[in-house]
């Protein structure tokens, strides 16, 4: 069950930096946990990330600036507790749509990965031609799981019904998913192949249109980097190599929004939520710098 404590503000920002009207960025907490299949706790993810963000330095040593000076508003979460996906999806899409309409960068904090489905629908409605970039350990291409077509393990099957997607870092999938990929020629970059192909990033970005929505399941990272996830997989990616790709993605394409999902906080530890908060802030910097070049 999600905590009933009021959610903190990202980076503990005060007005005017946290005011929505002047902010370039809006953070949307989405504590949905409706179809968890292994460890439970993703509903606590948004609050844990927001709490940890208060310990993140405003000055970004790589970008050489205080990214938050562009303004980062933290929105209230829609009332998702106790809802299944069909009940939650319209609320999520309704919360995201005004952010895109106002030209702000949307940063969604999950919660389980199914939140990406309505977020992508809202983005596609706002921007038209759009592609999704998925960083994930899992293919998430099942048509249904345990009778549920909106399970978090089906998210990319549903997303691909709205717009094309490029999947990166995949290292766990079913026979059904493997056959689907082979039959459809979907652009999937498997982790074992990426280790042998030095130009994988260039190849992936070349497949993308100008505007992209980025979804990051935190199990994309190796468990040694972010252990607090619901479905950990060995053989993941490190901090520096992930940022190298994300830096390039932000520079060469316009990121209209992104989500970080599947954080499952570990009691007594803070490394996972702090790393997720640091990742969110760095990604905001990459995206805003790239948008400045393209707008």
Secondary structure as the mmCIF struct_conf table of DSSP 4:
data_model
#
loop_
_struct_conf.conf_type_id
_struct_conf.id
_struct_conf.beg_label_comp_id
_struct_conf.beg_label_asym_id
_struct_conf.beg_label_seq_id
_struct_conf.end_label_comp_id
_struct_conf.end_label_asym_id
_struct_conf.end_label_seq_id
BEND BEND1 UNK A 5 UNK A 5
HELX_LH_PP_P HELX_LH_PP_P1 UNK A 6 UNK A 9
HELX_RH_3T_P HELX_RH_3T_P1 UNK A 10 UNK A 12
TURN_TY1_P TURN_TY1_P1 UNK A 15 UNK A 18
TURN_TY1_P TURN_TY1_P2 UNK A 20 UNK A 22
BEND BEND2 UNK A 24 UNK A 24
STRN STRN1 UNK A 25 UNK A 30
BEND BEND3 UNK A 34 UNK A 34
BEND BEND4 UNK A 38 UNK A 39
HELX_RH_3T_P HELX_RH_3T_P2 UNK A 42 UNK A 44
HELX_RH_AL_P HELX_RH_AL_P1 UNK A 45 UNK A 53
TURN_TY1_P TURN_TY1_P3 UNK A 54 UNK A 55
BEND BEND5 UNK A 56 UNK A 56
BEND BEND6 UNK A 58 UNK A 58
STRN STRN2 UNK A 59 UNK A 60
TURN_TY1_P TURN_TY1_P4 UNK A 61 UNK A 64
STRN STRN3 UNK A 65 UNK A 66
HELX_RH_3T_P HELX_RH_3T_P3 UNK A 67 UNK A 70
STRN STRN4 UNK A 72 UNK A 75
HELX_LH_PP_P HELX_LH_PP_P2 UNK A 76 UNK A 78
TURN_TY1_P TURN_TY1_P5 UNK A 81 UNK A 82
HELX_RH_AL_P HELX_RH_AL_P2 UNK A 85 UNK A 101
TURN_TY1_P TURN_TY1_P6 UNK A 102 UNK A 103
HELX_LH_PP_P HELX_LH_PP_P3 UNK A 104 UNK A 104
STRN STRN5 UNK A 105 UNK A 110
BEND BEND7 UNK A 111 UNK A 112
TURN_TY1_P TURN_TY1_P7 UNK A 113 UNK A 114
HELX_RH_AL_P HELX_RH_AL_P3 UNK A 115 UNK A 127
BEND BEND8 UNK A 128 UNK A 129
STRN STRN6 UNK A 131 UNK A 135
BEND BEND9 UNK A 137 UNK A 137
STRN STRN7 UNK A 138 UNK A 138
BEND BEND10 UNK A 143 UNK A 143
STRN STRN8 UNK A 145 UNK A 145
TURN_TY1_P TURN_TY1_P8 UNK A 146 UNK A 147
STRN STRN9 UNK A 148 UNK A 148
TURN_TY1_P TURN_TY1_P9 UNK A 149 UNK A 150
BEND BEND11 UNK A 151 UNK A 151
HELX_RH_3T_P HELX_RH_3T_P4 UNK A 152 UNK A 154
HELX_RH_AL_P HELX_RH_AL_P4 UNK A 155 UNK A 159
TURN_TY1_P TURN_TY1_P10 UNK A 160 UNK A 162
BEND BEND12 UNK A 163 UNK A 163
STRN STRN10 UNK A 165 UNK A 170
STRN STRN11 UNK A 172 UNK A 172
HELX_RH_AL_P HELX_RH_AL_P5 UNK A 175 UNK A 184
TURN_TY1_P TURN_TY1_P11 UNK A 185 UNK A 185
STRN STRN12 UNK A 188 UNK A 190
HELX_RH_AL_P HELX_RH_AL_P6 UNK A 191 UNK A 194
TURN_TY1_P TURN_TY1_P12 UNK A 195 UNK A 196
TURN_TY1_P TURN_TY1_P13 UNK A 198 UNK A 199
HELX_RH_AL_P HELX_RH_AL_P7 UNK A 200 UNK A 206
TURN_TY1_P TURN_TY1_P14 UNK A 207 UNK A 207
BEND BEND13 UNK A 210 UNK A 210
STRN STRN13 UNK A 211 UNK A 217
HELX_RH_3T_P HELX_RH_3T_P5 UNK A 218 UNK A 220
STRN STRN14 UNK A 221 UNK A 221
TURN_TY1_P TURN_TY1_P15 UNK A 223 UNK A 225
STRN STRN15 UNK A 229 UNK A 229
BEND BEND14 UNK A 230 UNK A 231
BEND BEND15 UNK A 234 UNK A 235
STRN STRN16 UNK A 237 UNK A 237
HELX_RH_AL_P HELX_RH_AL_P8 UNK A 239 UNK A 252
BEND BEND16 UNK A 253 UNK A 253
STRN STRN17 UNK A 254 UNK A 261
STRN STRN18 UNK A 263 UNK A 263
HELX_LH_PP_P HELX_LH_PP_P4 UNK A 265 UNK A 266
TURN_TY1_P TURN_TY1_P16 UNK A 267 UNK A 268
HELX_RH_AL_P HELX_RH_AL_P9 UNK A 271 UNK A 294
#
